[in-house]
Amino acid sequence: MKPVRFHPEAEAEMLSAAKFYEAPQQDLGKRFLASVQNSLGRIKVNPFLYSEIEDGVRRCLTMTFPFGVIFRIMPEKFVIIAVMHLHRNPGYWKNRVT
């Protein structure tokens, strides 16, 4: 199975969201990270299940939280481009696509 690699900004935004969720309720940030991990597992199992939102870029929705994992399938890995809040600035990650 291919490994998953995060764009540095995608990892930072995921950790920032986890910190945000952890502030009002203990363990909510951990539940958010678990939801992202669940999405990563689903991507690894069947990446083509998720529709293309741009040329070669796909989106997997997280469970429970209003986030999407934006990714690209590369020959040797999956690249996570963004862990995006679905109700904010939808195209901000496009400059990360190479």
Backbone torsions as a table, in degrees:
resi	resn	phi	psi	omega
1	MET	NA	139.7	-178.0
2	LYS	-68.7	145.6	174.8
3	PRO	-76.9	161.6	176.7
4	VAL	-106.6	131.6	177.1
5	ARG	-124.8	135.6	-179.9
6	PHE	-95.7	137.0	164.7
7	HIS	-62.5	139.7	-177.4
8	PRO	-53.4	-38.0	179.9
9	GLU	-71.5	-31.7	177.9
10	ALA	-67.3	-42.5	178.0
11	GLU	-64.5	-41.3	179.5
12	ALA	-63.5	-41.7	-179.5
13	GLU	-70.8	-31.7	176.0
14	MET	-65.0	-46.1	180.0
15	LEU	-67.6	-34.8	176.9
16	SER	-65.5	-41.9	177.8
17	ALA	-65.1	-39.6	178.5
18	ALA	-62.8	-41.8	178.4
19	LYS	-64.0	-41.4	177.7
20	PHE	-59.5	-46.7	-179.1
21	TYR	-69.6	-29.7	-178.3
22	GLU	-72.4	-28.9	-175.7
23	ALA	-59.5	-49.5	-177.1
24	PRO	-80.8	-22.1	-175.4
25	GLN	-148.2	123.2	179.6
26	GLN	-58.5	136.7	178.7
27	ASP	74.7	-3.5	176.9
28	LEU	-67.8	-36.3	175.4
29	GLY	-63.3	-39.0	177.0
30	LYS	-65.8	-37.5	177.7
31	ARG	-66.9	-36.4	176.0
32	PHE	-62.4	-47.7	179.4
33	LEU	-62.0	-37.3	177.0
34	ALA	-64.6	-36.9	178.2
35	SER	-66.2	-39.9	176.6
36	VAL	-65.8	-43.0	178.4
37	GLN	-60.2	-39.8	177.0
38	ASN	-60.3	-43.3	178.1
39	SER	-62.4	-41.7	178.5
40	LEU	-62.1	-39.4	177.1
41	GLY	-63.2	-41.5	178.7
42	ARG	-66.8	-36.7	177.1
43	ILE	-62.8	-44.6	-179.5
44	LYS	-61.1	-39.3	-176.7
45	VAL	-71.9	-44.1	-177.1
46	ASN	-148.9	77.1	-175.4
47	PRO	-64.9	-26.7	-177.6
48	PHE	-80.4	-2.9	175.4
49	LEU	-67.8	-25.7	-174.1
50	TYR	-96.0	133.9	-172.8
51	SER	-71.9	150.2	175.4
52	GLU	-74.3	131.0	176.3
53	ILE	-105.1	-18.0	173.5
54	GLU	-146.5	173.2	-179.5
55	ASP	-59.7	107.7	177.8
56	GLY	79.7	4.1	-178.6
57	VAL	-114.8	130.6	-176.7
58	ARG	-120.5	164.1	-179.5
59	ARG	-132.8	129.6	174.7
60	CYS	-114.6	124.7	179.7
61	LEU	-80.5	143.1	175.1
62	THR	-80.5	160.0	175.4
63	MET	-86.1	140.6	173.7
64	THR	77.1	-42.7	-174.8
65	PHE	-101.0	148.0	-178.0
66	PRO	-82.2	61.5	-178.3
67	PHE	-129.9	152.5	173.0
68	GLY	-123.4	141.9	174.6
69	VAL	-96.3	113.4	-178.6
70	ILE	-93.8	124.8	-174.0
71	PHE	-143.7	163.7	175.9
72	ARG	-128.3	139.7	177.2
73	ILE	-91.5	118.5	177.4
74	MET	-109.1	163.8	-177.9
75	PRO	-57.9	-36.3	-175.1
76	GLU	-111.5	-2.5	-176.9
77	LYS	-164.9	170.8	168.8
78	PHE	-104.7	131.7	179.0
79	VAL	-108.4	121.1	176.9
80	ILE	-87.1	114.8	-176.0
81	ILE	-86.5	-36.6	-178.2
82	ALA	-157.9	151.1	166.8
83	VAL	-115.6	93.1	-162.4
84	MET	-102.4	131.4	170.8
85	HIS	-69.8	130.6	-171.5
86	LEU	-74.9	-13.7	-176.5
87	HIS	-109.8	17.2	-179.4
88	ARG	-133.7	136.5	169.7
89	ASN	25.2	74.3	-169.1
90	PRO	-61.6	-26.3	-175.3
91	GLY	-104.1	13.0	-173.8
92	TYR	-61.0	-25.9	-174.4
93	TRP	-82.2	-9.4	-171.8
94	LYS	-59.8	-27.3	178.0
95	ASN	-72.6	-9.5	178.6
96	ARG	-86.3	-13.6	-177.4
97	VAL	-78.7	126.6	179.6
98	THR	-116.9	NA	NA
